Amino acid sequence: MKKTSLTLFIIAFAFNVTKAQIYMAKECTISFFSATSMEDIDAKNTAAKPVLNAATGDIQVKISHRAFKFKDGLMEEHFNENFVETQKYPNAIFKGKINEKVDYTKNGENKVTVTGEMDLHNVKKTITIDGKVTIKDGVVSIYSKFNIKLSDYNIKDPSLIGKSIAEAIDVTITSTLEPYKK
């Protein structure tokens, strides 16, 4: 994401909130895993930059499909061309809200649920995921592991020789966020 569009994303996200603490990812890893009888498929994306509004609990992340890296170039090509159709649907976007109240001024670990809209493959679906928000000396870390059922997002397995990917994939997100400074 270019710096200008990232700044606009943050401004739009925080537009109606005054004196709110906005946290932006310093680092983030989103990975997915799919086990099949043919072979395991795993990929990692380190380009996403979640944004969190501590005052409202709103969290957003835009995920570029092209930023997922696979151990095998052919898997990466199939993922982009045949599964998520990256040319038509270049990104997945999640906009949600942390359901529990979190005190971002106190160190500690908080189990949370996040409910929001996942926009994937041009299908918008409301989901709720379990997660953990950890605060340590003003730095916020988030963690969640959940699964996504591909058929919920009209993602079809194009393989002619059987299942090349599982019906549901395991998704893991870990991110460290710091206060956004203008």
N, C-alpha and C positions, 0 to 999 in steps of 0.2 A: 504494500500500500504506500503510495507516495506521501511525503510529509504533509503536503497541502490537504489532501483528502483525509489523512489521519487527523489533522487539526480540526477540519470541518466536522468529522465524525464525533470528536470529543466535544466540540462546541454544541452540536445538535443534541448530544446525549445529555449535557448538563444545562441546556438552555433555560429551563424554568426553575432551576434550583439556585438559590443564592447561598453563598458561604458553605456550600456542600464540599465535602472532601471527595475528590475524584482520584481513584487509583488506576494506574495503567500498568500493563504487564512490562516488566523488565525482561523477563524470559517466560517462555511458555512451550510446552510440548503436548501435542495432541497425537495420540497413537491409536491405531485400531488393529485388531487381531481377528482372524477367521481361521478356524481349523476345519479342514475337509479331509476326505479319504485320499485325495490326490496329493495335497501339500498344504502346509500352513502358510497363511498370507499375513504379513504384518507390514505396517508402514508408519512413518513418523513425520510430523509436520512441526517445524519450529518457527514458522513465520507468523502465526496468529498472535494478535495482541488484544487480549480481553480488556475491557474497561468496566470499572465498578464504581457506582455512586454509593458511597457509604451512608448518606443521609436517607436514601430511599430503598437501598438494597437492590437496585436495578443493575443488571449485568448484561453486557453484550459482547459478542465475539463474531468476527467475520473470518471464515476459514477458506483459504484458496485451495482448491482441489489440486492444482498443479504443484503446490508446495509439499505434498506428500511424497516422501522418498521411500522406495522399496529396495530390498536386497537384490532384486532382479529387474533389469530394465524392461523386459517383456511384460512383467506383472504391472509395472507402472504404466506402460502403454495401454494395456488392456483395461486397467482401472479408469484411465482418462478417456479412452475412446469408446469402450463398450459398456461400462457400468455406470459411471456418473455423467458421462457425456459432457466432459469439461468445456468443450467448445460452445455448447448450448447453455450449460449451467456451471459457470466458472467457480461459484462460491457456495458455501453453506453458511447460513447466518442463524445464530441463536440469540434471542432477546428474552431475558427472563428476569425473575425477581426472587431474591432469597426470602423464604417464607418466615424465617425466625429472625428475631431481633438480635443483632450482633453489636457488641460494644467494641468499636475499632480502636479505642484508646487504651484498652487493657490487653496485656499479653494473655494468651490462652488459646485453647483448641475448642472449636464449636462445630458440633454436628448440625448440618443444615439440610434442607430440601430446597430445590430451586425449581420453580414452575415457570415455563415460558414456551415460546413458539420456536420450533425448529423449522427452518426453511431449507429443505434439501431436495434437489432434483425437481425444483418448481412445485413442491408439495409442502404446504404449511401444516404442521401438526403440533398441538399442545402436548408437552411432555412434562413430567416431574421426575427429577433425578436426585439421588442422595449425594451428599458431598461433605466436605470438611473445609472450614475456614480457620486458618491458624494465624494469629497476630503475634509478632515478636518485634518489639522495639520499633513500631511504626511501619513494619513491612508486613504485607498480607500475602499469605500463601493459600492457594485453593487447590483442592484435589477432588476428583470425582471419577468413578468407574461405573459405567452403565452399558446397556446394549441397545442397539438400534435394529429393528426388524426391517430389512430391505424392502419387503413388499409394501410396507406402510408408506414408502416414498416412491413407489412405482419403479424401483430399480430391479431389473430382471437379469437373470444369469443367462448370458447368450451362448453358453457352452453346449456343444452338440454331443459331447461324450459323457454327460452326467454333471453333477454339481461341481462347479469350480470354486464356489464360495459358499459359506454357510448362510442359512436363512437370516440369522441375526449375527451381527458383529459386535465384539466387545470394544468399547471406546474408553480411553483413559485420558484425562486432562490433568496436567499439573502446571501450575503457574505461580510465579512470584510477582506481586504487584507492589508498586511504590507510589507515594503521593505524586500526582501530576503537578508539575510546576510550569506556570505560564511563561 
